[in-house]
Amino acid sequence: MQTKLTLRLDDALIERAKAYAARSGRSVSALVADFFAQLDAPSTDEDGLTPRVRALRGVMAGSQLDEVDYHAYLEAKYR
C-alpha cells in the first residue's frame, strides 16, 4: 500500500531534486523512496565496500589505462 507523505523543504532544494529526477528519468517520489529504503540497509558488505563502489567494481576491466594516463588527464584538465 502506498501512502502520501508531505515534506516541507526549501524551494531551492525542491528545484534541485526535480532537476536531478528529470535528468535521471525518475520521479522525486522514487528518489525519496530509494533514500528511505537505504536508511536501514547495511552500509557495507562483507567485502567492506559500499553499494555504490561495489557497482563500479570491474567497469574498466581490460582497459589499457594506468596511473600515468590519469596524471596526464589531470595535467591537461587543470591547465
C-alpha positions as CSV (number, residue, x, y, z in Angstrom):
1,M,0.0,0.0,0.0
2,Q,1.3,3.5,-0.9
3,T,0.6,6.4,1.4
4,K,1.0,10.1,0.6
5,L,3.7,11.9,2.6
6,T,4.1,15.7,2.9
7,L,7.6,17.1,3.2
8,R,8.5,20.7,3.9
9,L,11.7,21.7,2.1
10,D,13.5,24.8,1.0
11,D,12.3,25.9,-2.5
12,A,15.8,25.7,-3.9
13,L,16.3,22.2,-2.7
14,I,13.0,21.1,-4.3
15,E,14.0,22.6,-7.6
16,R,17.4,20.7,-7.4
17,A,15.6,17.5,-6.6
18,K,13.2,17.9,-9.5
19,A,16.1,18.7,-11.9
20,Y,18.0,15.7,-10.7
21,A,14.9,13.5,-11.0
22,A,14.3,14.7,-14.6
23,R,17.9,14.0,-15.6
24,S,17.8,10.5,-14.1
25,G,14.4,9.8,-15.6
26,R,12.8,9.2,-12.3
27,S,10.2,10.9,-10.1
28,V,11.1,12.8,-6.9
29,S,8.9,10.3,-5.1
30,A,11.0,7.4,-6.4
31,L,14.2,9.2,-5.3
32,V,12.8,9.8,-1.8
33,A,11.6,6.2,-1.6
34,D,15.0,4.9,-2.5
35,F,16.7,7.1,0.1
36,F,14.3,5.9,2.8
37,A,14.9,2.3,1.8
38,Q,18.7,2.7,2.3
39,L,18.3,4.2,5.8
40,D,18.4,0.8,7.5
41,A,20.3,-1.1,4.8
42,P,23.8,-2.1,5.8
43,S,26.3,0.4,4.6
44,T,28.9,-2.2,3.7
45,D,29.0,-5.8,2.9
46,E,31.5,-8.5,4.0
47,D,34.0,-7.0,1.4
48,G,33.8,-3.6,3.2
49,L,32.6,-1.8,0.1
50,T,29.5,0.5,-0.1
51,P,26.9,-0.5,-2.7
52,R,27.9,2.4,-5.0
53,V,31.6,1.4,-5.0
54,R,30.6,-2.3,-5.5
55,A,28.6,-1.3,-8.5
56,L,31.7,0.3,-10.1
57,R,33.9,-2.7,-9.5
58,G,35.3,-4.1,-12.7
59,V,33.9,-1.4,-15.1
60,M,37.3,-0.8,-16.5
61,A,38.5,-4.4,-16.6
62,G,40.6,-5.0,-19.7
63,S,41.4,-1.3,-20.0
64,Q,44.9,-0.2,-21.0
65,L,44.7,2.9,-18.9
66,D,47.1,3.3,-15.9
67,E,48.2,5.8,-13.4
68,V,50.4,7.7,-15.9
69,D,47.3,8.2,-18.1
70,Y,45.4,9.5,-15.1
71,H,48.2,12.0,-14.3
72,A,48.2,13.2,-18.0
73,Y,44.5,13.6,-17.9
74,L,44.7,15.7,-14.7
75,E,47.5,17.9,-16.1
76,A,45.5,18.6,-19.2
77,K,42.3,19.3,-17.3
78,Y,43.9,21.8,-14.9
79,R,46.0,23.8,-17.5
